[in-house]
Amino acid sequence: MWPVPRPHYAGWDVLNFYGSCIVSNRSEDSRTRLIHLGKDVREAAERYESAAYFGELHRLKDLENQPDDAASRLDLLWAYTRGLVQNATGRRHYDELLARAPQGRCPFCGHRDVSTLDHQLPKASYPLLAVVPDNLVPSCSECNHRKNDAVAPTTATQILHPYFEHASNGRWLFARVVSLDPPALLFFAEPDSTFTATMQGRIRHQFTQFRLATLYGTQASRQVAGERLRLNQLRQEGGPAAVREHLRATAHSWAATSLNCWQHAMYEALATDSGFLNTDS
């Protein structure tokens, strides 16, 4: 749900990208098919761009399992697996796309390091989009796995596309303290009125799809444990007010990095929980 700068591949550049993925193919028949497919790949990329801008990738259903020829579909999958991932020429593009993720952070969970490229529309079902840059999004392996190859039938359940859509224009992530011994927090998605009703639903759906409550809750428990000594010292020196001031300042600092990072939600929740403020960690 966090933005990633869109790759600068448009128009003929898509064909250049595609060309670098098929150049190492040594089969004359396969290479010939791939060359002839270039026009279809470019047209699919143009349609993809238009649909992605409006969160309507589900409208590309007619591209599923295209082209009709099975050999051509296998060739297109080869262009990704062997031509982009494993070939030195293509791999430079692969690594460039990975490097676009700000701070190397996965845009789906906002926490783990990127390690792979995710096909927003799965390559197995949409071979024509297998090496279209707009369809290749840097992600962590865990989110790549959880996203799986399912294709949403409507906009309402479509995963936000980090190149075209994001949820950084308003507040949606919050937390509350659910245990003091040991400290534990529950994270939840509650999008504010900045978002449309459809976007609010999509944010909640994605939060559940990627099990972010579990991920953030685990990280928060570890973070609080690491600050135990410091917080107890503050209580002894200045009482609950000193602890509250420290937590609020830390929450404010994290909010400057990302309004919806789990650290911001965590420190804010701790700062407003009277039980936590008055109880030694």
N, C-alpha and C positions, 0 to 999 in steps of 0.2 A: 504493500500500500504506500510505498515510498517511491518518489520519482527517480528515474535514471535517464540521463541525457540520451535522446534518440540518436541512433547511428546516422552518420551523414552519407547514406547510400540511397540515392533516388534516381529515377529515370534510368539512363544508360549506366549509371554507377552500379545498379543492381546486376546488370549483365556482366560488368567487370568483376564484381564479387563472385558471381556465379561461375564465370570463366576461370577464376583462380581455383575454384573447387573441383573443376572437371579436367583441368589441364594434365593431371598425372594419370588419367585413365589410359591404360595401354591396350585395351580391347578396341579394335577398329569399329566393330558393330556398336558397342556400347557408347563410344565417343561420338559416333555419328548421330545416334539417337539423342544424346545429351545436347549436342549442338543444335539440333532441330527443335529441341524443347525450350531453348532459350527464350523465344518469343512468348510461349505459354507461361513460363516462370515470371517474366516481366509483367505480363498482363495480370497474373495472379497477385503479384506484389502491389500493383496499383490498386486493385480492388481491396486488398487487405488494408492498405493505408486508409482508404476512405471509411471502411467498416470500423477499424480500430478507433478512429477519432470519435466515433459516436457510441462506442461500447456495443457494437453490433456484429461481432465476429460470427455469431450464430447464423447470420444471413449468408454466409459463404458455403452453405451446405452443399451447393452444387459442385464445389471443388473437391468434395470428399471422394477419395479413391480415384482421383484423376491423375494422369491420363488413363484411358481405358486399358491400354496395353500393359500387361503385368511386367514384362521385361523393362519397360520404360520406368515404371514405378520403382523397381529394384535399382535401376540406374540412379534415380534421384536420391534414393536412400544411401546409395554408395557415395554420392557426392558429399553427403554430410559426414558419414562415418569415416570414410577413407580419404576423401578429398579435403574436407575442412578440419576434422579432428586430428587425423594421423599424418597428413602430408605437410611438409615444412612450409610450402607456399600458403596453403589454406590456414595452417595453424597460426600464422601471424594475425590473420583476421580474427580467428577464434579468441586469441589472447587479448586482442584489442577490444573486442566486445566485452570480455570479462572485466577488463580494466575500467570500463565506463561506470561501473557501480561506485557511487560516492563512498569513500572510506572503505571500499571493499566489502560493503555491507549488503546482505541479501535484501532486495526490495520487498519480498513477500513477508518475511518475519521481522525485518528491521533490526536483526541482532547478530545472526551467524555470518561467518565469512562466505563470500561467493566462491564456488569451486567448480561450477559447471554451467552450461547454457541450457536453459529450459525452452522448449518449443511451446509458445503460447497456444497455438493450435498444433496438436501432436503430428509429428512427421509420418507416423505409420498410417494415419488416416488422411493426411494432407501432404503427400509427397512433393507437390509443386511448391510448397512453402518450406521444404526441408532446409534450404540454405538461403531463404529470404531474410536479410538482416533484421527487419522489423519484427520477425517472428522468433528471434533468438534473444532471450532475455537472461542476463546473468543471475544466478541464484545459488543458494546453498543446496547441497545434495538432499538434505532432509525435506526442504520445501519442494524440491523437484519431485521427490517421491510422493509426497502428500498430494500434490496437485494432480498426479496421475494423468492418464490419457483421456479422461472423460471430457466431453465437449458440452458446455452448457447450452440448453435449448432456448434460453431467453437471456436478455440483458440482466435480469434480476439475480441470476445465479452465476454470472460470468465473472471470473477473477479479474480484478482491475489490472489493466495493462500498464506496466511501469513507464513505458515510452510515451503513452498517450493519456493516461489517467492516473490520478493519485489522490490520496486522502489527506494531504498536508495543508489544505486551506482552512481547516477548522479543527476543533477538538473532538476526539472520539474515544480516547483511551483513558480509563480511570481505574482506581483500585481502592480496596478497603481492607482494613486489618480484620482478620478472622480468628487469630490466635495470638496469645502473648507468650506462651511457654510451650515450645519456642515461638518466636514471632513468625507469623505467616500472613501473606496477603492474597486476596482474590482479585484478579484483574478481569475487567469486563469492557465491552464496547458499548458506548452510549453516545452516538454521534449527535452533535448539536445542530441547531437550526441553520447553520451555514450550508449544510448538505440538503439536497433534495430528498424526498421520501425514498426514491429508488436508490439513490446513493447510500442512504442510511442502511437500507436493507442489504445492499451489496457488501458494505463494510462489516456488518454483523455476520453475514454468511462467510466472508473470507476469514474473519477472526476465528470462527468455529472450524472452518475447513483446515486451517493450518495449526489448530490447537495452540493458539498463542497464550491462552490463559495458563496452561500448564507450563509452557516454556518460560513465561515471565515470572510466574510464581516461584519456580525453582531458582531462577537467577536472583530474585529478590531476597529469598531466604538466605542465600549465600552472601549477598551484599550486606544485609543487616548483621549477620554473624561476624563479618569482617570489621564492622564499625562498633561492635559491642563495647570495647574498652573506651573508645572516644566518647560515646554517648553516655556511658556511666560516669565518666569524668566530668562531663558537662552538667549532669544532674547534681553531682556532689558540689560543684563550684557555683552553679547558678540556678539550680532547680529546674523544673519543667519548662520555664520560660526560656532558659538558655538552650535547652534541647530543641524547643520549637523554633527558635530563631535560626539555629544551625540547619535544621531540616528544611525550613522555608527557603533559606538562601541557596541551599544545594538544589532544591527543586527548581528554583528560578534559573539557576545556572544550566541545568539540564534542559529546561524548556527552551533556552536560547539555541541549543543544539537541535532539538526536535521536540515540538509541542506534544507529540504522541509517542515519545520513547517511554519504555517501561520505567526508566529511572525517574523521570519527571513524575509519573503517576505514583510511583512508590513513595518518594520522599514527600509528596503532597499529602498522601494518605496518612503517613506516619505523623506528619506535623499537625494533623487535625484530629488525631485519635488520643483522647485524654488518657485512656488506659495505658497506651504505649508511653506517653510522655511522663507518666508518673511511676512506671514500673521499671526496675533495673532489667536490662537485657540479659 
